[in-house]
Amino acid sequence: MKALLILTLFFIASCAQRPVKVERPETRTPVYHAPVRGVFNKTPRGVFIKTSCSKFVRAVKEGDVVYSGRDIESYGWVVIVNQRDGFVSVYGRLSKPWVKTGERVKDRQVIGKVGRNKDACGVYYELRDAYGKPLKPILR
């Protein structure tokens, strides 16, 4: 009987819950690795990448062009791509877009040429979530 009592106590002790370390989930803006040369100027919604006026602008991810034109105030010539991963890329201040609304673009496909913004050449880039909300740019 004593042995049964000891076995029962060992069983109960082994069933006791152990503390579990719980880590808070972390949400981050996706990082895109693409060859980029230039100087970054951070804006509240995106970045202006200063570079040579002769450079081309490439799509960072594959997706569908949902807008290509000049009707959006303060963006100049702009291309908006709905990416396959659910994010939306906005490329503004182009000298002229090379893609049209409804066109599908591939990863790193040329979508336009760098334009001029005041005293510098470059492209304005903005990343938005699936609801159209701009994601805060993180530059490392």
C-alpha positions in Angstrom: 0.0 0.0 0.0 2.8 2.3 0.8 4.4 1.7 -2.6 1.1 2.5 -4.3 0.9 5.8 -2.4 4.4 6.8 -3.4 3.7 5.8 -7.0 0.6 7.9 -7.0 2.5 10.9 -5.6 5.2 10.6 -8.3 2.5 10.4 -11.0 0.7 13.5 -9.6 4.0 15.4 -9.3 4.9 14.5 -12.9 1.6 15.9 -14.2 2.1 19.2 -12.5 2.3 22.1 -15.0 5.6 23.6 -15.7 5.9 27.4 -16.3 6.0 28.2 -20.0 8.0 31.1 -21.3 5.6 33.2 -23.4 7.1 35.6 -25.8 5.2 38.5 -27.3 4.7 38.2 -31.1 6.6 40.8 -33.1 5.2 42.4 -36.2 7.7 43.9 -38.7 7.5 45.6 -42.0 8.8 43.2 -44.7 12.3 43.8 -45.8 13.0 43.7 -49.5 16.5 43.0 -50.7 17.2 44.7 -54.0 20.2 46.5 -55.3 19.6 50.2 -54.4 22.1 52.9 -54.7 21.4 56.4 -53.6 20.6 58.6 -50.6 17.4 58.0 -48.6 15.2 60.8 -47.4 12.5 59.5 -45.0 9.0 61.0 -45.2 6.1 60.2 -42.9 4.7 57.6 -45.3 7.7 56.5 -47.5 11.2 57.3 -48.6 12.6 59.4 -51.4 15.6 57.6 -52.9 18.0 60.1 -54.5 20.0 58.7 -57.4 21.2 59.5 -60.9 18.6 60.8 -63.4 19.6 58.0 -65.9 18.6 55.1 -63.6 15.6 52.8 -64.0 13.0 51.9 -61.4 12.2 48.2 -60.9 9.3 46.5 -59.1 10.4 45.1 -55.7 7.9 42.2 -56.0 5.7 40.6 -58.6 2.1 41.9 -58.8 -0.6 43.7 -60.8 -0.5 47.4 -61.7 -3.6 48.9 -60.2 -2.7 52.4 -61.3 -0.3 54.1 -63.7 -0.7 57.8 -64.3 -0.4 61.3 -63.1 -3.7 62.1 -61.5 -2.7 61.6 -57.8 -1.7 65.0 -56.3 2.0 65.4 -55.1 3.1 62.0 -56.5 3.9 63.2 -60.1 4.0 60.2 -62.4 3.1 57.2 -60.2 2.8 53.4 -60.5 0.9 51.5 -57.9 1.4 47.7 -57.7 -0.7 45.3 -55.8 1.9 42.7 -54.8 1.3 38.9 -54.6 2.1 39.0 -50.9 -0.8 41.3 -50.1 1.2 44.5 -49.8 0.9 47.5 -52.1 4.0 49.3 -53.5 3.7 53.0 -54.6 6.4 54.3 -56.9 6.2 58.1 -57.3 8.1 60.9 -59.0 8.9 58.9 -62.1 9.9 60.7 -65.3 7.3 58.5 -67.0 5.9 55.0 -66.2 6.7 52.2 -68.6 3.7 50.0 -67.5 0.0 50.4 -67.8 -2.9 49.9 -65.4 -4.0 46.2 -65.5 -0.5 44.9 -66.5 1.2 42.2 -64.5 4.8 43.0 -63.5 7.5 40.5 -62.5 9.9 40.6 -59.7 12.5 43.4 -60.5 10.9 44.3 -63.8 11.6 47.8 -65.1 8.5 49.9 -64.5 9.7 53.3 -65.3 12.6 55.8 -65.2 13.8 58.0 -62.3 12.2 61.4 -62.2 13.1 64.8 -60.7 11.8 66.1 -57.4 12.7 69.8 -56.9 16.5 69.8 -57.0 17.2 66.0 -57.0 16.6 63.0 -59.2 15.1 59.9 -57.6 12.1 57.8 -56.9 9.6 58.0 -54.0 8.7 54.6 -52.6 5.9 53.8 -50.2 4.8 50.4 -48.9 1.1 50.0 -47.8 -0.7 47.1 -46.2 -3.7 45.3 -47.7 -6.0 48.0 -46.4 -4.1 50.8 -48.0 -2.5 52.1 -44.8 1.1 53.3 -45.3 3.7 51.3 -43.3 6.3 53.3 -41.4 9.6 53.1 -43.3 12.4 51.4 -41.3 15.9 52.2 -42.6 18.8 50.2 -41.2 
